[in-house]
Amino acid sequence: MSDADVANPTGALLLLGATVFLLGAMYVVCYTFFIANWEGWESWNRRTGLDSEIAEEERLRRRGLK
């Protein structure tokens, strides 16, 4: 019979392992959904109206480098 005041290293390791496993599973699920729905930068730029080349030119122009 175990005392309530005594630490249980086996239980602590199981709890730590379960936490790490749960975090890993959540990462895999979120990453899988993200990759399945990602259409690429070209689609993102078209949808948002942003263009990386134009943005880079604008940044350089504002800094006076071009």
N, CA, C and O atoms as a Maestro MAE file, in Angstrom:
{
 s_m_m2io_version
 :::
 2.0.0
}

f_m_ct {
 s_m_title
 :::
 protein
 m_atom[264] {
  # First column is atom index #
  i_m_mmod_type
  r_m_x_coord
  r_m_y_coord
  r_m_z_coord
  i_m_residue_number
  s_m_chain_name
  s_m_pdb_residue_name
  s_m_pdb_atom_name
  i_m_atomic_number
  :::
  1 25 0.849 -1.180 0.000 1 A "MET " " N  " 7
  2 3 0.000 0.000 0.000 1 A "MET " " CA " 6
  3 2 0.894 1.242 0.000 1 A "MET " " C  " 6
  4 15 1.796 1.358 0.830 1 A "MET " " O  " 8
  5 25 0.649 2.160 -0.919 2 A "SER " " N  " 7
  6 3 1.507 3.340 -1.035 2 A "SER " " CA " 6
  7 2 0.922 4.513 -0.258 2 A "SER " " C  " 6
  8 15 -0.292 4.687 -0.147 2 A "SER " " O  " 8
  9 25 1.833 5.297 0.265 3 A "ASP " " N  " 7
  10 3 1.420 6.499 0.996 3 A "ASP " " CA " 6
  11 2 1.147 7.632 0.015 3 A "ASP " " C  " 6
  12 15 1.756 7.702 -1.053 3 A "ASP " " O  " 8
  13 25 0.245 8.503 0.380 4 A "ALA " " N  " 7
  14 3 -0.078 9.649 -0.467 4 A "ALA " " CA " 6
  15 2 1.022 10.701 -0.412 4 A "ALA " " C  " 6
  16 15 1.125 11.532 -1.314 4 A "ALA " " O  " 8
  17 25 1.845 10.679 0.632 5 A "ASP " " N  " 7
  18 3 2.894 11.682 0.799 5 A "ASP " " CA " 6
  19 2 4.183 11.328 0.062 5 A "ASP " " C  " 6
  20 15 5.088 12.157 -0.035 5 A "ASP " " O  " 8
  21 25 4.273 10.114 -0.453 6 A "VAL " " N  " 7
  22 3 5.506 9.654 -1.091 6 A "VAL " " CA " 6
  23 2 5.384 9.837 -2.606 6 A "VAL " " C  " 6
  24 15 4.358 9.509 -3.201 6 A "VAL " " O  " 8
  25 25 6.447 10.365 -3.217 7 A "ALA " " N  " 7
  26 3 6.447 10.575 -4.670 7 A "ALA " " CA " 6
  27 2 6.466 9.232 -5.393 7 A "ALA " " C  " 6
  28 15 7.063 8.263 -4.923 7 A "ALA " " O  " 8
  29 25 5.815 9.196 -6.522 8 A "ASN " " N  " 7
  30 3 5.742 7.979 -7.320 8 A "ASN " " CA " 6
  31 2 6.462 8.232 -8.645 8 A "ASN " " C  " 6
  32 15 5.872 8.805 -9.561 8 A "ASN " " O  " 8
  33 25 7.729 7.816 -8.762 9 A "PRO " " N  " 7
  34 3 8.488 8.107 -9.979 9 A "PRO " " CA " 6
  35 2 7.923 7.410 -11.221 9 A "PRO " " C  " 6
  36 15 8.001 7.953 -12.322 9 A "PRO " " O  " 8
  37 25 7.366 6.233 -11.054 10 A "THR " " N  " 7
  38 3 6.783 5.529 -12.198 10 A "THR " " CA " 6
  39 2 5.581 6.295 -12.736 10 A "THR " " C  " 6
  40 15 5.435 6.458 -13.948 10 A "THR " " O  " 8
  41 25 4.741 6.752 -11.857 11 A "GLY " " N  " 7
  42 3 3.579 7.536 -12.275 11 A "GLY " " CA " 6
  43 2 3.986 8.854 -12.911 11 A "GLY " " C  " 6
  44 15 3.365 9.306 -13.873 11 A "GLY " " O  " 8
  45 25 5.034 9.472 -12.368 12 A "ALA " " N  " 7
  46 3 5.513 10.739 -12.929 12 A "ALA " " CA " 6
  47 2 6.047 10.536 -14.338 12 A "ALA " " C  " 6
  48 15 5.783 11.349 -15.225 12 A "ALA " " O  " 8
  49 25 6.797 9.460 -14.554 13 A "LEU " " N  " 7
  50 3 7.321 9.183 -15.893 13 A "LEU " " CA " 6
  51 2 6.202 8.844 -16.870 13 A "LEU " " C  " 6
  52 15 6.247 9.252 -18.030 13 A "LEU " " O  " 8
  53 25 5.209 8.108 -16.414 14 A "LEU " " N  " 7
  54 3 4.068 7.805 -17.285 14 A "LEU " " CA " 6
  55 2 3.309 9.074 -17.661 14 A "LEU " " C  " 6
  56 15 2.896 9.240 -18.809 14 A "LEU " " O  " 8
  57 25 3.130 9.957 -16.700 15 A "LEU " " N  " 7
  58 3 2.445 11.224 -16.969 15 A "LEU " " CA " 6
  59 2 3.252 12.092 -17.934 15 A "LEU " " C  " 6
  60 15 2.687 12.704 -18.840 15 A "LEU " " O  " 8
  61 25 4.561 12.145 -17.743 16 A "LEU " " N  " 7
  62 3 5.422 12.902 -18.647 16 A "LEU " " CA " 6
  63 2 5.386 12.312 -20.055 16 A "LEU " " C  " 6
  64 15 5.286 13.049 -21.036 16 A "LEU " " O  " 8
  65 25 5.466 10.994 -20.152 17 A "GLY " " N  " 7
  66 3 5.404 10.337 -21.459 17 A "GLY " " CA " 6
  67 2 4.081 10.573 -22.158 17 A "GLY " " C  " 6
  68 15 4.050 10.806 -23.366 17 A "GLY " " O  " 8
  69 25 2.993 10.517 -21.414 18 A "ALA " " N  " 7
  70 3 1.676 10.760 -22.006 18 A "ALA " " CA " 6
  71 2 1.558 12.192 -22.499 18 A "ALA " " C  " 6
  72 15 0.958 12.437 -23.545 18 A "ALA " " O  " 8
  73 25 2.123 13.141 -21.760 19 A "THR " " N  " 7
  74 3 2.087 14.544 -22.175 19 A "THR " " CA " 6
  75 2 2.879 14.753 -23.456 19 A "THR " " C  " 6
  76 15 2.406 15.421 -24.376 19 A "THR " " O  " 8
  77 25 4.075 14.191 -23.522 20 A "VAL " " N  " 7
  78 3 4.902 14.317 -24.727 20 A "VAL " " CA " 6
  79 2 4.211 13.656 -25.912 20 A "VAL " " C  " 6
  80 15 4.201 14.211 -27.010 20 A "VAL " " O  " 8
  81 25 3.640 12.494 -25.705 21 A "PHE " " N  " 7
  82 3 2.934 11.793 -26.768 21 A "PHE " " CA " 6
  83 2 1.744 12.610 -27.265 21 A "PHE " " C  " 6
  84 15 1.519 12.700 -28.471 21 A "PHE " " O  " 8
  85 25 0.988 13.200 -26.357 22 A "LEU " " N  " 7
  86 3 -0.171 14.009 -26.732 22 A "LEU " " CA " 6
  87 2 0.249 15.244 -27.526 22 A "LEU " " C  " 6
  88 15 -0.383 15.579 -28.528 22 A "LEU " " O  " 8
  89 25 1.299 15.917 -27.092 23 A "LEU " " N  " 7
  90 3 1.795 17.083 -27.833 23 A "LEU " " CA " 6
  91 2 2.277 16.687 -29.227 23 A "LEU " " C  " 6
  92 15 2.021 17.401 -30.197 23 A "LEU " " O  " 8
  93 25 2.962 15.571 -29.332 24 A "GLY " " N  " 7
  94 3 3.414 15.085 -30.636 24 A "GLY " " CA " 6
  95 2 2.254 14.740 -31.547 24 A "GLY " " C  " 6
  96 15 2.285 15.055 -32.736 24 A "GLY " " O  " 8
  97 25 1.241 14.103 -31.011 25 A "ALA " " N  " 7
  98 3 0.066 13.750 -31.811 25 A "ALA " " CA " 6
  99 2 -0.663 14.996 -32.293 25 A "ALA " " C  " 6
  100 15 -1.118 15.041 -33.436 25 A "ALA " " O  " 8
  101 25 -0.782 16.009 -31.437 26 A "MET " " N  " 7
  102 3 -1.442 17.256 -31.848 26 A "MET " " CA " 6
  103 2 -0.643 17.941 -32.952 26 A "MET " " C  " 6
  104 15 -1.224 18.474 -33.896 26 A "MET " " O  " 8
  105 25 0.685 17.931 -32.842 27 A "TYR " " N  " 7
  106 3 1.530 18.526 -33.875 27 A "TYR " " CA " 6
  107 2 1.334 17.812 -35.209 27 A "TYR " " C  " 6
  108 15 1.185 18.463 -36.244 27 A "TYR " " O  " 8
  109 25 1.332 16.494 -35.193 28 A "VAL " " N  " 7
  110 3 1.170 15.723 -36.432 28 A "VAL " " CA " 6
  111 2 -0.181 16.004 -37.070 28 A "VAL " " C  " 6
  112 15 -0.258 16.186 -38.285 28 A "VAL " " O  " 8
  113 25 -1.234 16.043 -36.286 29 A "VAL " " N  " 7
  114 3 -2.575 16.294 -36.832 29 A "VAL " " CA " 6
  115 2 -2.659 17.692 -37.430 29 A "VAL " " C  " 6
  116 15 -3.146 17.856 -38.548 29 A "VAL " " O  " 8
  117 25 -2.193 18.696 -36.705 30 A "CYS " " N  " 7
  118 3 -2.253 20.077 -37.218 30 A "CYS " " CA " 6
  119 2 -1.395 20.234 -38.462 30 A "CYS " " C  " 6
  120 15 -1.820 20.882 -39.418 30 A "CYS " " O  " 8
  121 25 -0.205 19.663 -38.476 31 A "TYR " " N  " 7
  122 3 0.680 19.747 -39.634 31 A "TYR " " CA " 6
  123 2 0.058 19.047 -40.834 31 A "TYR " " C  " 6
  124 15 0.158 19.542 -41.957 31 A "TYR " " O  " 8
  125 25 -0.580 17.905 -40.614 32 A "THR " " N  " 7
  126 3 -1.224 17.173 -41.705 32 A "THR " " CA " 6
  127 2 -2.354 17.985 -42.312 32 A "THR " " C  " 6
  128 15 -2.469 18.057 -43.535 32 A "THR " " O  " 8
  129 25 -3.188 18.597 -41.487 33 A "PHE " " N  " 7
  130 3 -4.272 19.436 -42.015 33 A "PHE " " CA " 6
  131 2 -3.715 20.634 -42.769 33 A "PHE " " C  " 6
  132 15 -4.243 21.008 -43.816 33 A "PHE " " O  " 8
  133 25 -2.647 21.241 -42.243 34 A "PHE " " N  " 7
  134 3 -2.057 22.405 -42.897 34 A "PHE " " CA " 6
  135 2 -1.509 22.032 -44.272 34 A "PHE " " C  " 6
  136 15 -1.770 22.730 -45.251 34 A "PHE " " O  " 8
  137 25 -0.758 20.949 -44.353 35 A "ILE " " N  " 7
  138 3 -0.164 20.532 -45.620 35 A "ILE " " CA " 6
  139 2 -1.240 20.119 -46.613 35 A "ILE " " C  " 6
  140 15 -1.105 20.390 -47.806 35 A "ILE " " O  " 8
  141 25 -2.288 19.482 -46.159 36 A "ALA " " N  " 7
  142 3 -3.358 19.048 -47.061 36 A "ALA " " CA " 6
  143 2 -4.083 20.235 -47.679 36 A "ALA " " C  " 6
  144 15 -4.575 20.136 -48.803 36 A "ALA " " O  " 8
  145 25 -4.160 21.359 -46.964 37 A "ASN " " N  " 7
  146 3 -4.892 22.522 -47.460 37 A "ASN " " CA " 6
  147 2 -3.991 23.591 -48.065 37 A "ASN " " C  " 6
  148 15 -4.494 24.560 -48.633 37 A "ASN " " O  " 8
  149 25 -2.687 23.443 -47.959 38 A "TRP " " N  " 7
  150 3 -1.766 24.460 -48.465 38 A "TRP " " CA " 6
  151 2 -1.698 24.369 -49.978 38 A "TRP " " C  " 6
  152 15 -1.479 23.291 -50.531 38 A "TRP " " O  " 8
  153 25 -1.882 25.491 -50.646 39 A "GLU " " N  " 7
  154 3 -1.884 25.528 -52.109 39 A "GLU " " CA " 6
  155 2 -0.616 26.143 -52.671 39 A "GLU " " C  " 6
  156 15 -0.445 26.185 -53.890 39 A "GLU " " O  " 8
  157 25 0.260 26.612 -51.832 40 A "GLY " " N  " 7
  158 3 1.519 27.190 -52.286 40 A "GLY " " CA " 6
  159 2 1.521 28.705 -52.208 40 A "GLY " " C  " 6
  160 15 0.484 29.344 -52.033 40 A "GLY " " O  " 8
  161 25 2.722 29.263 -52.342 41 A "TRP " " N  " 7
  162 3 2.875 30.710 -52.221 41 A "TRP " " CA " 6
  163 2 2.218 31.460 -53.362 41 A "TRP " " C  " 6
  164 15 1.722 32.570 -53.170 41 A "TRP " " O  " 8
  165 25 2.208 30.864 -54.561 42 A "GLU " " N  " 7
  166 3 1.597 31.549 -55.694 42 A "GLU " " CA " 6
  167 2 0.114 31.782 -55.435 42 A "GLU " " C  " 6
  168 15 -0.401 32.871 -55.688 42 A "GLU " " O  " 8
  169 25 -0.557 30.778 -54.942 43 A "SER " " N  " 7
  170 3 -1.976 30.911 -54.624 43 A "SER " " CA " 6
  171 2 -2.186 31.919 -53.498 43 A "SER " " C  " 6
  172 15 -3.126 32.713 -53.536 43 A "SER " " O  " 8
  173 25 -1.307 31.884 -52.498 44 A "TRP " " N  " 7
  174 3 -1.417 32.825 -51.378 44 A "TRP " " CA " 6
  175 2 -1.248 34.260 -51.877 44 A "TRP " " C  " 6
  176 15 -2.016 35.145 -51.500 44 A "TRP " " O  " 8
  177 25 -0.253 34.488 -52.716 45 A "ASN " " N  " 7
  178 3 -0.012 35.832 -53.235 45 A "ASN " " CA " 6
  179 2 -1.173 36.303 -54.101 45 A "ASN " " C  " 6
  180 15 -1.558 37.471 -54.035 45 A "ASN " " O  " 8
  181 25 -1.728 35.420 -54.905 46 A "ARG " " N  " 7
  182 3 -2.870 35.775 -55.746 46 A "ARG " " CA " 6
  183 2 -4.081 36.137 -54.895 46 A "ARG " " C  " 6
  184 15 -4.768 37.122 -55.165 46 A "ARG " " O  " 8
  185 25 -4.335 35.341 -53.876 47 A "ARG " " N  " 7
  186 3 -5.514 35.549 -53.037 47 A "ARG " " CA " 6
  187 2 -5.401 36.824 -52.203 47 A "ARG " " C  " 6
  188 15 -6.389 37.533 -52.013 47 A "ARG " " O  " 8
  189 25 -4.206 37.115 -51.708 48 A "THR " " N  " 7
  190 3 -4.038 38.279 -50.842 48 A "THR " " CA " 6
  191 2 -3.650 39.531 -51.605 48 A "THR " " C  " 6
  192 15 -3.685 40.629 -51.050 48 A "THR " " O  " 8
  193 25 -3.284 39.386 -52.864 49 A "GLY " " N  " 7
  194 3 -2.846 40.535 -53.643 49 A "GLY " " CA " 6
  195 2 -1.411 40.924 -53.352 49 A "GLY " " C  " 6
  196 15 -0.959 41.987 -53.779 49 A "GLY " " O  " 8
  197 25 -0.693 40.085 -52.634 50 A "LEU " " N  " 7
  198 3 0.702 40.355 -52.315 50 A "LEU " " CA " 6
  199 2 1.602 39.663 -53.326 50 A "LEU " " C  " 6
  200 15 1.319 38.544 -53.754 50 A "LEU " " O  " 8
  201 25 2.658 40.311 -53.698 51 A "ASP " " N  " 7
  202 3 3.622 39.729 -54.617 51 A "ASP " " CA " 6
  203 2 5.004 39.905 -53.995 51 A "ASP " " C  " 6
  204 15 5.396 41.022 -53.658 51 A "ASP " " O  " 8
  205 25 5.725 38.834 -53.847 52 A "SER " " N  " 7
  206 3 6.993 38.898 -53.122 52 A "SER " " CA " 6
  207 2 8.014 39.779 -53.833 52 A "SER " " C  " 6
  208 15 8.767 40.495 -53.174 52 A "SER " " O  " 8
  209 25 8.055 39.742 -55.163 53 A "GLU " " N  " 7
  210 3 9.023 40.566 -55.887 53 A "GLU " " CA " 6
  211 2 8.711 42.056 -55.719 53 A "GLU " " C  " 6
  212 15 9.610 42.863 -55.484 53 A "GLU " " O  " 8
  213 25 7.443 42.406 -55.840 54 A "ILE " " N  " 7
  214 3 7.047 43.806 -55.683 54 A "ILE " " CA " 6
  215 2 7.294 44.266 -54.248 54 A "ILE " " C  " 6
  216 15 7.743 45.391 -54.027 54 A "ILE " " O  " 8
  217 25 7.006 43.409 -53.281 55 A "ALA " " N  " 7
  218 3 7.238 43.761 -51.876 55 A "ALA " " CA " 6
  219 2 8.726 43.979 -51.607 55 A "ALA " " C  " 6
  220 15 9.089 44.896 -50.870 55 A "ALA " " O  " 8
  221 25 9.586 43.153 -52.189 56 A "GLU " " N  " 7
  222 3 11.030 43.313 -52.007 56 A "GLU " " CA " 6
  223 2 11.514 44.618 -52.635 56 A "GLU " " C  " 6
  224 15 12.321 45.331 -52.038 56 A "GLU " " O  " 8
  225 25 11.027 44.934 -53.837 57 A "GLU " " N  " 7
  226 3 11.402 46.195 -54.483 57 A "GLU " " CA " 6
  227 2 10.943 47.395 -53.650 57 A "GLU " " C  " 6
  228 15 11.677 48.372 -53.503 57 A "GLU " " O  " 8
  229 25 9.744 47.314 -53.114 58 A "GLU " " N  " 7
  230 3 9.217 48.402 -52.282 58 A "GLU " " CA " 6
  231 2 10.051 48.574 -51.012 58 A "GLU " " C  " 6
  232 15 10.322 49.700 -50.593 58 A "GLU " " O  " 8
  233 25 10.453 47.470 -50.405 59 A "ARG " " N  " 7
  234 3 11.272 47.533 -49.194 59 A "ARG " " CA " 6
  235 2 12.621 48.181 -49.488 59 A "ARG " " C  " 6
  236 15 13.089 49.021 -48.720 59 A "ARG " " O  " 8
  237 25 13.249 47.789 -50.602 60 A "LEU " " N  " 7
  238 3 14.536 48.378 -50.966 60 A "LEU " " CA " 6
  239 2 14.390 49.861 -51.309 60 A "LEU " " C  " 6
  240 15 15.253 50.668 -50.962 60 A "LEU " " O  " 8
  241 25 13.304 50.216 -51.987 61 A "ARG " " N  " 7
  242 3 13.079 51.616 -52.359 61 A "ARG " " CA " 6
  243 2 12.899 52.480 -51.106 61 A "ARG " " C  " 6
  244 15 13.411 53.597 -51.038 61 A "ARG " " O  " 8
  245 25 12.176 51.959 -50.127 62 A "ARG " " N  " 7
  246 3 11.949 52.720 -48.893 62 A "ARG " " CA " 6
  247 2 13.232 52.917 -48.101 62 A "ARG " " C  " 6
  248 15 13.400 53.934 -47.429 62 A "ARG " " O  " 8
  249 25 14.128 51.955 -48.178 63 A "ARG " " N  " 7
  250 3 15.394 52.081 -47.463 63 A "ARG " " CA " 6
  251 2 16.410 52.902 -48.246 63 A "ARG " " C  " 6
  252 15 17.489 53.214 -47.742 63 A "ARG " " O  " 8
  253 25 16.061 53.247 -49.471 64 A "GLY " " N  " 7
  254 3 16.960 54.050 -50.292 64 A "GLY " " CA " 6
  255 2 18.102 53.265 -50.888 64 A "GLY " " C  " 6
  256 15 19.135 53.835 -51.240 64 A "GLY " " O  " 8
  257 25 17.928 51.951 -51.006 65 A "LEU " " N  " 7
  258 3 18.987 51.113 -51.558 65 A "LEU " " CA " 6
  259 2 18.857 50.928 -53.065 65 A "LEU " " C  " 6
  260 15 19.741 50.354 -53.701 65 A "LEU " " O  " 8
  261 25 17.796 51.397 -53.617 66 A "LYS " " N  " 7
  262 3 17.589 51.176 -55.046 66 A "LYS " " CA " 6
  263 2 17.148 52.436 -55.728 66 A "LYS " " C  " 6
  264 15 16.925 52.437 -56.939 66 A "LYS " " O  " 8
  :::
 }
 m_bond[263] {
  # First column is bond index #
  i_m_from
  i_m_to
  i_m_order
  :::
  1 1 2 1
  2 2 3 1
  3 3 4 2
  4 3 5 1
  5 5 6 1
  6 6 7 1
  7 7 8 2
  8 7 9 1
  9 9 10 1
  10 10 11 1
  11 11 12 2
  12 11 13 1
  13 13 14 1
  14 14 15 1
  15 15 16 2
  16 15 17 1
  17 17 18 1
  18 18 19 1
  19 19 20 2
  20 19 21 1
  21 21 22 1
  22 22 23 1
  23 23 24 2
  24 23 25 1
  25 25 26 1
  26 26 27 1
  27 27 28 2
  28 27 29 1
  29 29 30 1
  30 30 31 1
  31 31 32 2
  32 31 33 1
  33 33 34 1
  34 34 35 1
  35 35 36 2
  36 35 37 1
  37 37 38 1
  38 38 39 1
  39 39 40 2
  40 39 41 1
  41 41 42 1
  42 42 43 1
  43 43 44 2
  44 43 45 1
  45 45 46 1
  46 46 47 1
  47 47 48 2
  48 47 49 1
  49 49 50 1
  50 50 51 1
  51 51 52 2
  52 51 53 1
  53 53 54 1
  54 54 55 1
  55 55 56 2
  56 55 57 1
  57 57 58 1
  58 58 59 1
  59 59 60 2
  60 59 61 1
  61 61 62 1
  62 62 63 1
  63 63 64 2
  64 63 65 1
  65 65 66 1
  66 66 67 1
  67 67 68 2
  68 67 69 1
  69 69 70 1
  70 70 71 1
  71 71 72 2
  72 71 73 1
  73 73 74 1
  74 74 75 1
  75 75 76 2
  76 75 77 1
  77 77 78 1
  78 78 79 1
  79 79 80 2
  80 79 81 1
  81 81 82 1
  82 82 83 1
  83 83 84 2
  84 83 85 1
  85 85 86 1
  86 86 87 1
  87 87 88 2
  88 87 89 1
  89 89 90 1
  90 90 91 1
  91 91 92 2
  92 91 93 1
  93 93 94 1
  94 94 95 1
  95 95 96 2
  96 95 97 1
  97 97 98 1
  98 98 99 1
  99 99 100 2
  100 99 101 1
  101 101 102 1
  102 102 103 1
  103 103 104 2
  104 103 105 1
  105 105 106 1
  106 106 107 1
  107 107 108 2
  108 107 109 1
  109 109 110 1
  110 110 111 1
  111 111 112 2
  112 111 113 1
  113 113 114 1
  114 114 115 1
  115 115 116 2
  116 115 117 1
  117 117 118 1
  118 118 119 1
  119 119 120 2
  120 119 121 1
  121 121 122 1
  122 122 123 1
  123 123 124 2
  124 123 125 1
  125 125 126 1
  126 126 127 1
  127 127 128 2
  128 127 129 1
  129 129 130 1
  130 130 131 1
  131 131 132 2
  132 131 133 1
  133 133 134 1
  134 134 135 1
  135 135 136 2
  136 135 137 1
  137 137 138 1
  138 138 139 1
  139 139 140 2
  140 139 141 1
  141 141 142 1
  142 142 143 1
  143 143 144 2
  144 143 145 1
  145 145 146 1
  146 146 147 1
  147 147 148 2
  148 147 149 1
  149 149 150 1
  150 150 151 1
  151 151 152 2
  152 151 153 1
  153 153 154 1
  154 154 155 1
  155 155 156 2
  156 155 157 1
  157 157 158 1
  158 158 159 1
  159 159 160 2
  160 159 161 1
  161 161 162 1
  162 162 163 1
  163 163 164 2
  164 163 165 1
  165 165 166 1
  166 166 167 1
  167 167 168 2
  168 167 169 1
  169 169 170 1
  170 170 171 1
  171 171 172 2
  172 171 173 1
  173 173 174 1
  174 174 175 1
  175 175 176 2
  176 175 177 1
  177 177 178 1
  178 178 179 1
  179 179 180 2
  180 179 181 1
  181 181 182 1
  182 182 183 1
  183 183 184 2
  184 183 185 1
  185 185 186 1
  186 186 187 1
  187 187 188 2
  188 187 189 1
  189 189 190 1
  190 190 191 1
  191 191 192 2
  192 191 193 1
  193 193 194 1
  194 194 195 1
  195 195 196 2
  196 195 197 1
  197 197 198 1
  198 198 199 1
  199 199 200 2
  200 199 201 1
  201 201 202 1
  202 202 203 1
  203 203 204 2
  204 203 205 1
  205 205 206 1
  206 206 207 1
  207 207 208 2
  208 207 209 1
  209 209 210 1
  210 210 211 1
  211 211 212 2
  212 211 213 1
  213 213 214 1
  214 214 215 1
  215 215 216 2
  216 215 217 1
  217 217 218 1
  218 218 219 1
  219 219 220 2
  220 219 221 1
  221 221 222 1
  222 222 223 1
  223 223 224 2
  224 223 225 1
  225 225 226 1
  226 226 227 1
  227 227 228 2
  228 227 229 1
  229 229 230 1
  230 230 231 1
  231 231 232 2
  232 231 233 1
  233 233 234 1
  234 234 235 1
  235 235 236 2
  236 235 237 1
  237 237 238 1
  238 238 239 1
  239 239 240 2
  240 239 241 1
  241 241 242 1
  242 242 243 1
  243 243 244 2
  244 243 245 1
  245 245 246 1
  246 246 247 1
  247 247 248 2
  248 247 249 1
  249 249 250 1
  250 250 251 1
  251 251 252 2
  252 251 253 1
  253 253 254 1
  254 254 255 1
  255 255 256 2
  256 255 257 1
  257 257 258 1
  258 258 259 1
  259 259 260 2
  260 259 261 1
  261 261 262 1
  262 262 263 1
  263 263 264 2
  :::
 }
}
